[in-house]
Amino acid sequence: MNMIVQTPQSWFERLGGSSIRGLDPGFPFRLRVLVPGYSVTPRHSMFEYFREMGSKLIPKVLRHEPLELGKDASLMFVLPERWMSVHEQQLFLYRLKNHPQARDMKAVDVITQEALIVGGLSSETLALFQIEGNDPEAGLMSENIN
């Protein structure tokens, strides 16, 4: 019996995260941001298991409340714009990099389609991905990513 075990990190890498260096001197941690192409919706089956990822941390990030992180923590936010106002979207990465616990963060990975979140980021931190065939109902495991 073949079984595919997919962690959030391996999922992010497969989407294209491994192609991003994530080195931006303005951030005290490695920041990698993936931007799905226009045909990829939050309803796409690839988000099924990871859709809520990071959503519980967003209010704490925005308010600079304790995040209960271990040393060298890795955070992931999947489509965080679904949980924020427009103003919060503009502030999100700024609040994250200036969070009192930012020094405890080793890496932050974000998947977003929101220009307000990615605006001003360097090309070292961004990558665009598209699902081959642009089928919004197709599953990630059976599709090639380019």
Secondary structure, 3 states (H helix, E strand, C coil): CCCCCCCHHHHHHHHCHHHCCCCCCCCCCEEEEEEECCCCCCCCHHHCCCCCCCCCCHHHHHHCCCCCCCCCEEEEEECHHHHCCHHHHHHHHHHHHCCCCHHHEEEEEEECCCHHHHCCCCCCCEEEECECCCCCCCCHHHCCEC
